[in-house]
Amino acid sequence: MSKLVVEIIDNVGNVAFEAILFDPLRDVLWQEVLLILIVSDKIERHG
């Protein structure tokens, strides 16, 4: 891939990342993600 294409992909990724960060629903989404991680962690430990 050319450097220009990589930079464009980087920029698009950054914009998407910022949109996620500043989304008003992000707190709810983060709580759900954390909950899923905690639950899956407990399931793995109990085997």
C-alpha distance matrix in Angstrom:
0.0 3.8 6.5 8.2 6.5 6.8 10.2 11.2 10.7 12.7 15.2 15.8 16.3 18.7 20.6 21.1 22.1 24.6 25.9 26.7 28.3 30.5 31.4 35.2 34.9 32.8 35.9 36.9 33.5 33.4 36.9 36.0 33.0 35.2 38.0 35.8 34.6 38.2 39.5 37.0 37.7 41.4 41.0 39.1 41.9 44.6 42.9
3.8 0.0 3.8 5.4 5.4 6.5 8.8 10.1 11.0 12.5 14.5 15.8 16.8 18.6 20.4 21.5 22.6 24.6 26.1 27.3 28.7 30.6 31.8 35.6 35.8 33.6 36.8 38.1 34.9 34.7 38.4 37.8 34.8 37.0 39.9 38.0 36.8 40.3 41.9 39.5 40.1 43.9 43.7 41.9 44.5 47.4 45.8
6.5 3.8 0.0 3.8 5.5 5.1 6.2 8.7 9.9 10.4 12.3 14.3 15.2 16.3 18.4 20.0 20.7 22.4 24.3 25.6 26.5 28.4 30.0 33.8 34.2 31.9 35.0 36.6 33.5 33.1 36.8 36.6 33.6 35.6 38.7 37.0 35.7 39.2 41.0 38.8 39.2 43.0 43.1 41.3 43.8 46.8 45.5
8.2 5.4 3.8 0.0 3.8 5.4 5.1 6.2 8.7 9.7 10.5 12.4 14.1 15.2 16.6 18.4 19.7 21.0 22.6 24.4 25.5 27.0 28.4 32.2 32.9 30.9 34.1 35.7 32.8 32.7 36.5 36.2 33.6 35.7 38.8 37.3 36.2 39.8 41.5 39.5 40.2 43.9 44.0 42.6 45.1 48.0 46.8
6.5 5.4 5.5 3.8 0.0 3.8 5.4 5.1 6.2 8.5 9.9 10.6 12.2 14.2 15.5 16.6 18.2 20.0 21.2 22.6 24.2 25.8 26.9 30.7 31.0 29.1 32.4 33.7 30.6 30.7 34.4 33.8 31.2 33.6 36.4 34.7 33.9 37.5 39.0 36.9 37.8 41.5 41.4 40.0 42.7 45.4 44.1
6.8 6.5 5.1 5.4 3.8 0.0 3.8 5.5 5.1 6.1 8.6 10.0 10.4 12.2 14.3 15.3 16.2 18.2 19.9 21.0 22.2 24.2 25.5 29.3 29.5 27.2 30.4 31.8 28.6 28.4 32.1 31.7 28.8 30.9 33.9 32.3 31.1 34.7 36.4 34.3 34.9 38.7 38.7 37.2 39.7 42.6 41.4
10.2 8.8 6.2 5.1 5.4 3.8 0.0 3.8 5.4 4.9 6.1 8.6 9.7 10.4 12.3 14.2 15.0 16.3 18.3 19.8 20.7 22.3 24.0 27.8 28.4 26.2 29.3 31.1 28.2 27.9 31.7 31.7 29.0 31.0 34.2 32.9 31.8 35.2 37.2 35.4 36.0 39.7 40.0 38.7 41.1 44.1 43.1
11.2 10.1 8.7 6.2 5.1 5.5 3.8 0.0 3.8 5.4 5.1 6.2 8.5 9.8 10.7 12.3 14.1 15.4 16.6 18.4 19.9 21.2 22.4 26.2 26.8 25.0 28.4 29.9 27.1 27.3 31.0 30.8 28.4 30.8 33.7 32.4 31.7 35.2 36.9 35.3 36.2 39.8 40.0 38.9 41.5 44.3 43.3
10.7 11.0 9.9 8.7 6.2 5.1 5.4 3.8 0.0 3.8 5.4 5.1 6.1 8.6 10.0 10.5 12.1 14.2 15.3 16.5 18.2 20.0 20.9 24.7 24.8 22.9 26.2 27.5 24.4 24.6 28.3 27.8 25.2 27.7 30.6 29.0 28.3 31.9 33.4 31.7 32.7 36.3 36.3 35.2 37.9 40.6 39.6
12.7 12.5 10.4 9.7 8.5 6.1 4.9 5.4 3.8 0.0 3.8 5.5 5.0 6.1 8.7 9.9 10.3 12.2 14.1 15.2 16.2 18.2 19.7 23.5 23.8 21.5 24.6 26.3 23.4 23.0 26.8 26.8 24.1 26.2 29.3 28.1 27.1 30.5 32.4 30.9 31.5 35.1 35.6 34.4 36.8 39.7 39.0
15.2 14.5 12.3 10.5 9.9 8.6 6.1 5.1 5.4 3.8 0.0 3.8 5.3 5.1 6.2 8.6 9.7 10.5 12.3 14.2 15.1 16.4 18.1 21.8 22.7 20.7 24.0 25.8 23.2 23.2 27.0 27.2 24.9 27.1 30.2 29.3 28.6 31.9 33.8 32.6 33.4 36.9 37.5 36.6 39.0 41.8 41.3
15.8 15.8 14.3 12.4 10.6 10.0 8.6 6.2 5.1 5.5 3.8 0.0 3.8 5.5 5.2 6.2 8.5 9.9 10.6 12.4 14.2 15.4 16.3 20.1 20.6 19.0 22.5 23.9 21.1 21.6 25.4 25.1 23.1 25.6 28.4 27.3 27.1 30.5 32.1 30.9 32.1 35.5 35.7 35.1 37.8 40.3 39.7
16.3 16.8 15.2 14.1 12.2 10.4 9.7 8.5 6.1 5.0 5.3 3.8 0.0 3.8 5.5 5.1 6.0 8.6 9.8 10.6 12.2 14.3 15.2 19.0 19.1 16.9 20.2 21.6 18.7 18.8 22.5 22.3 19.9 22.3 25.3 24.1 23.6 27.0 28.8 27.5 28.5 31.9 32.3 31.6 34.1 36.8 36.2
18.7 18.6 16.3 15.2 14.2 12.2 10.4 9.8 8.6 6.1 5.1 5.5 3.8 0.0 3.8 5.4 4.9 6.1 8.5 9.8 10.3 12.1 13.9 17.6 18.3 16.0 19.1 21.1 18.6 18.3 22.1 22.6 20.4 22.3 25.5 24.9 24.3 27.4 29.5 28.6 29.3 32.7 33.5 32.9 35.1 37.9 37.7
20.6 20.4 18.4 16.6 15.5 14.3 12.3 10.7 10.0 8.7 6.2 5.2 5.5 3.8 0.0 3.8 5.4 5.1 6.1 8.6 9.8 10.5 11.9 15.7 16.7 15.1 18.5 20.3 18.1 18.5 22.2 22.6 20.9 23.2 26.1 25.6 25.5 28.6 30.5 29.8 30.9 34.1 34.8 34.6 36.9 39.5 39.3
21.1 21.5 20.0 18.4 16.6 15.3 14.2 12.3 10.5 9.9 8.6 6.2 5.1 5.4 3.8 0.0 3.8 5.5 5.0 6.3 8.7 10.0 10.4 14.2 14.5 12.9 16.4 17.7 15.2 15.9 19.6 19.5 17.8 20.4 23.1 22.4 22.5 25.7 27.3 26.6 28.0 31.1 31.6 31.5 34.0 36.4 36.2
22.1 22.6 20.7 19.7 18.2 16.2 15.0 14.1 12.1 10.3 9.7 8.5 6.0 4.9 5.4 3.8 0.0 3.8 5.4 5.1 6.2 8.7 9.9 13.5 13.7 11.2 14.4 16.2 13.7 13.6 17.3 17.7 15.8 17.9 21.0 20.5 20.2 23.3 25.3 24.7 25.6 28.8 29.6 29.4 31.6 34.2 34.2
24.6 24.6 22.4 21.0 20.0 18.2 16.3 15.4 14.2 12.2 10.5 9.9 8.6 6.1 5.1 5.5 3.8 0.0 3.8 5.3 4.9 6.1 8.3 11.8 13.0 10.9 14.0 16.3 14.5 14.4 18.1 19.0 17.6 19.5 22.5 22.6 22.5 25.2 27.3 27.2 28.0 31.0 32.1 32.2 34.1 36.7 37.0
25.9 26.1 24.3 22.6 21.2 19.9 18.3 16.6 15.3 14.1 12.3 10.6 9.8 8.5 6.1 5.0 5.4 3.8 0.0 3.8 5.5 5.3 5.9 9.6 10.7 9.6 13.1 14.8 13.1 14.0 17.4 18.0 17.1 19.5 22.0 22.1 22.5 25.3 27.0 27.0 28.3 31.1 32.0 32.4 34.6 36.9 37.1
26.7 27.3 25.6 24.4 22.6 21.0 19.8 18.4 16.5 15.2 14.2 12.4 10.6 9.8 8.6 6.3 5.1 5.3 3.8 0.0 3.8 5.6 5.2 8.7 8.6 6.6 10.2 11.7 9.6 10.4 13.9 14.3 13.3 15.7 18.3 18.3 18.8 21.5 23.2 23.3 24.6 27.3 28.3 28.7 30.9 33.1 33.4
28.3 28.7 26.5 25.5 24.2 22.2 20.7 19.9 18.2 16.2 15.1 14.2 12.2 10.3 9.8 8.7 6.2 4.9 5.5 3.8 0.0 3.8 5.6 8.4 9.2 6.5 9.1 11.8 10.4 10.0 13.5 14.9 13.9 15.4 18.3 19.0 19.0 21.3 23.6 23.9 24.7 27.4 28.8 29.2 31.0 33.4 34.0
30.5 30.6 28.4 27.0 25.8 24.2 22.3 21.2 20.0 18.2 16.4 15.4 14.3 12.1 10.5 10.0 8.7 6.1 5.3 5.6 3.8 0.0 3.8 6.2 8.5 7.1 9.7 12.3 11.9 12.2 15.2 16.7 16.4 18.0 20.6 21.5 22.0 24.1 26.1 26.8 27.8 30.2 31.7 32.3 34.0 36.3 37.1
31.4 31.8 30.0 28.4 26.9 25.5 24.0 22.4 20.9 19.7 18.1 16.3 15.2 13.9 11.9 10.4 9.9 8.3 5.9 5.2 5.6 3.8 0.0 3.8 5.3 5.3 8.5 10.0 9.6 11.0 13.7 14.7 15.0 17.0 19.1 19.9 20.9 23.1 24.7 25.5 26.9 29.1 30.3 31.2 33.2 35.1 35.8
35.2 35.6 33.8 32.2 30.7 29.3 27.8 26.2 24.7 23.5 21.8 20.1 19.0 17.6 15.7 14.2 13.5 11.8 9.6 8.7 8.4 6.2 3.8 0.0 3.8 5.5 7.2 8.6 9.6 11.2 12.9 14.3 15.5 17.1 18.7 20.1 21.5 23.0 24.5 25.9 27.3 29.1 30.5 31.8 33.5 35.2 36.3
34.9 35.8 34.2 32.9 31.0 29.5 28.4 26.8 24.8 23.8 22.7 20.6 19.1 18.3 16.7 14.5 13.7 13.0 10.7 8.6 9.2 8.5 5.3 3.8 0.0 3.8 5.5 5.4 6.3 8.7 10.1 10.9 12.4 14.3 15.5 16.7 18.5 20.1 21.3 22.6 24.3 26.0 27.1 28.7 30.5 32.0 33.0
32.8 33.6 31.9 30.9 29.1 27.2 26.2 25.0 22.9 21.5 20.7 19.0 16.9 16.0 15.1 12.9 11.2 10.9 9.6 6.6 6.5 7.1 5.3 5.5 3.8 0.0 3.8 5.4 4.9 5.9 8.4 9.7 10.2 11.9 13.9 15.0 16.1 17.9 19.6 20.7 22.0 24.1 25.4 26.5 28.3 30.2 31.1
35.9 36.8 35.0 34.1 32.4 30.4 29.3 28.4 26.2 24.6 24.0 22.5 20.2 19.1 18.5 16.4 14.4 14.0 13.1 10.2 9.1 9.7 8.5 7.2 5.5 3.8 0.0 3.8 5.4 5.1 6.2 8.6 9.8 10.5 12.1 14.2 15.2 16.3 18.2 19.8 20.8 22.5 24.2 25.6 26.9 28.7 30.1
36.9 38.1 36.6 35.7 33.7 31.8 31.1 29.9 27.5 26.3 25.8 23.9 21.6 21.1 20.3 17.7 16.2 16.3 14.8 11.7 11.8 12.3 10.0 8.6 5.4 5.4 3.8 0.0 3.8 5.5 5.1 6.3 8.7 9.9 10.5 12.4 14.3 15.3 16.4 18.3 19.8 21.2 22.5 24.3 25.9 27.2 28.5
33.5 34.9 33.5 32.8 30.6 28.6 28.2 27.1 24.4 23.4 23.2 21.1 18.7 18.6 18.1 15.2 13.7 14.5 13.1 9.6 10.4 11.9 9.6 9.6 6.3 4.9 5.4 3.8 0.0 3.8 5.4 5.1 6.1 8.6 9.8 10.5 12.3 14.2 15.3 16.4 18.1 20.0 21.0 22.4 24.4 25.9 26.8
33.4 34.7 33.1 32.7 30.7 28.4 27.9 27.3 24.6 23.0 23.2 21.6 18.8 18.3 18.5 15.9 13.6 14.4 14.0 10.4 10.0 12.2 11.0 11.2 8.7 5.9 5.1 5.5 3.8 0.0 3.8 5.4 5.0 6.0 8.4 9.8 10.4 12.1 14.0 15.2 16.2 18.3 19.8 20.9 22.4 24.4 25.5
36.9 38.4 36.8 36.5 34.4 32.1 31.7 31.0 28.3 26.8 27.0 25.4 22.5 22.1 22.2 19.6 17.3 18.1 17.4 13.9 13.5 15.2 13.7 12.9 10.1 8.4 6.2 5.1 5.4 3.8 0.0 3.8 5.5 5.1 6.0 8.6 9.8 10.4 12.1 14.1 15.1 16.5 18.2 19.9 21.1 22.7 24.2
36.0 37.8 36.6 36.2 33.8 31.7 31.7 30.8 27.8 26.8 27.2 25.1 22.3 22.6 22.6 19.5 17.7 19.0 18.0 14.3 14.9 16.7 14.7 14.3 10.9 9.7 8.6 6.3 5.1 5.4 3.8 0.0 3.8 5.4 5.0 6.1 8.6 9.8 10.4 12.1 14.0 15.3 16.3 18.2 20.0 21.2 22.3
33.0 34.8 33.6 33.6 31.2 28.8 29.0 28.4 25.2 24.1 24.9 23.1 19.9 20.4 20.9 17.8 15.8 17.6 17.1 13.3 13.9 16.4 15.0 15.5 12.4 10.2 9.8 8.7 6.1 5.0 5.5 3.8 0.0 3.8 5.4 5.1 6.2 8.6 9.9 10.5 12.1 14.3 15.3 16.4 18.4 20.2 20.9
35.2 37.0 35.6 35.7 33.6 30.9 31.0 30.8 27.7 26.2 27.1 25.6 22.3 22.3 23.2 20.4 17.9 19.5 19.5 15.7 15.4 18.0 17.0 17.1 14.3 11.9 10.5 9.9 8.6 6.0 5.1 5.4 3.8 0.0 3.8 5.4 5.0 6.1 8.5 9.8 10.4 12.3 14.2 15.3 16.5 18.5 19.8
38.0 39.9 38.7 38.8 36.4 33.9 34.2 33.7 30.6 29.3 30.2 28.4 25.3 25.5 26.1 23.1 21.0 22.5 22.0 18.3 18.3 20.6 19.1 18.7 15.5 13.9 12.1 10.5 9.8 8.4 6.0 5.0 5.4 3.8 0.0 3.8 5.4 5.1 6.1 8.5 9.7 10.6 12.2 14.2 15.4 16.7 18.3
35.8 38.0 37.0 37.3 34.7 32.3 32.9 32.4 29.0 28.1 29.3 27.3 24.1 24.9 25.6 22.4 20.5 22.6 22.1 18.3 19.0 21.5 19.9 20.1 16.7 15.0 14.2 12.4 10.5 9.8 8.6 6.1 5.1 5.4 3.8 0.0 3.8 5.5 5.2 6.0 8.4 9.9 10.5 12.1 14.2 15.5 16.3
34.6 36.8 35.7 36.2 33.9 31.1 31.8 31.7 28.3 27.1 28.6 27.1 23.6 24.3 25.5 22.5 20.2 22.5 22.5 18.8 19.0 22.0 20.9 21.5 18.5 16.1 15.2 14.3 12.3 10.4 9.8 8.6 6.2 5.0 5.4 3.8 0.0 3.8 5.5 5.2 6.0 8.6 9.9 10.5 12.3 14.4 15.2
38.2 40.3 39.2 39.8 37.5 34.7 35.2 35.2 31.9 30.5 31.9 30.5 27.0 27.4 28.6 25.7 23.3 25.2 25.3 21.5 21.3 24.1 23.1 23.0 20.1 17.9 16.3 15.3 14.2 12.1 10.4 9.8 8.6 6.1 5.1 5.5 3.8 0.0 3.8 5.6 5.1 6.3 8.7 10.0 10.7 12.6 14.3
39.5 41.9 41.0 41.5 39.0 36.4 37.2 36.9 33.4 32.4 33.8 32.1 28.8 29.5 30.5 27.3 25.3 27.3 27.0 23.2 23.6 26.1 24.7 24.5 21.3 19.6 18.2 16.4 15.3 14.0 12.1 10.4 9.9 8.5 6.1 5.2 5.5 3.8 0.0 3.8 5.4 5.2 6.2 8.7 10.0 10.8 12.3
37.0 39.5 38.8 39.5 36.9 34.3 35.4 35.3 31.7 30.9 32.6 30.9 27.5 28.6 29.8 26.6 24.7 27.2 27.0 23.3 23.9 26.8 25.5 25.9 22.6 20.7 19.8 18.3 16.4 15.2 14.1 12.1 10.5 9.8 8.5 6.0 5.2 5.6 3.8 0.0 3.8 5.4 5.0 6.2 8.7 10.0 10.4
37.7 40.1 39.2 40.2 37.8 34.9 36.0 36.2 32.7 31.5 33.4 32.1 28.5 29.3 30.9 28.0 25.6 28.0 28.3 24.6 24.7 27.8 26.9 27.3 24.3 22.0 20.8 19.8 18.1 16.2 15.1 14.0 12.1 10.4 9.7 8.4 6.0 5.1 5.4 3.8 0.0 3.8 5.5 5.2 6.3 8.8 9.9
41.4 43.9 43.0 43.9 41.5 38.7 39.7 39.8 36.3 35.1 36.9 35.5 31.9 32.7 34.1 31.1 28.8 31.0 31.1 27.3 27.4 30.2 29.1 29.1 26.0 24.1 22.5 21.2 20.0 18.3 16.5 15.3 14.3 12.3 10.6 9.9 8.6 6.3 5.2 5.4 3.8 0.0 3.8 5.4 5.1 6.3 8.5
41.0 43.7 43.1 44.0 41.4 38.7 40.0 40.0 36.3 35.6 37.5 35.7 32.3 33.5 34.8 31.6 29.6 32.1 32.0 28.3 28.8 31.7 30.3 30.5 27.1 25.4 24.2 22.5 21.0 19.8 18.2 16.3 15.3 14.2 12.2 10.5 9.9 8.7 6.2 5.0 5.5 3.8 0.0 3.8 5.5 5.3 6.1
39.1 41.9 41.3 42.6 40.0 37.2 38.7 38.9 35.2 34.4 36.6 35.1 31.6 32.9 34.6 31.5 29.4 32.2 32.4 28.7 29.2 32.3 31.2 31.8 28.7 26.5 25.6 24.3 22.4 20.9 19.9 18.2 16.4 15.3 14.2 12.1 10.5 10.0 8.7 6.2 5.2 5.4 3.8 0.0 3.8 5.5 5.0
41.9 44.5 43.8 45.1 42.7 39.7 41.1 41.5 37.9 36.8 39.0 37.8 34.1 35.1 36.9 34.0 31.6 34.1 34.6 30.9 31.0 34.0 33.2 33.5 30.5 28.3 26.9 25.9 24.4 22.4 21.1 20.0 18.4 16.5 15.4 14.2 12.3 10.7 10.0 8.7 6.3 5.1 5.5 3.8 0.0 3.8 5.3
44.6 47.4 46.8 48.0 45.4 42.6 44.1 44.3 40.6 39.7 41.8 40.3 36.8 37.9 39.5 36.4 34.2 36.7 36.9 33.1 33.4 36.3 35.1 35.2 32.0 30.2 28.7 27.2 25.9 24.4 22.7 21.2 20.2 18.5 16.7 15.5 14.4 12.6 10.8 10.0 8.8 6.3 5.3 5.5 3.8 0.0 3.8
42.9 45.8 45.5 46.8 44.1 41.4 43.1 43.3 39.6 39.0 41.3 39.7 36.2 37.7 39.3 36.2 34.2 37.0 37.1 33.4 34.0 37.1 35.8 36.3 33.0 31.1 30.1 28.5 26.8 25.5 24.2 22.3 20.9 19.8 18.3 16.3 15.2 14.3 12.3 10.4 9.9 8.5 6.1 5.0 5.3 3.8 0.0
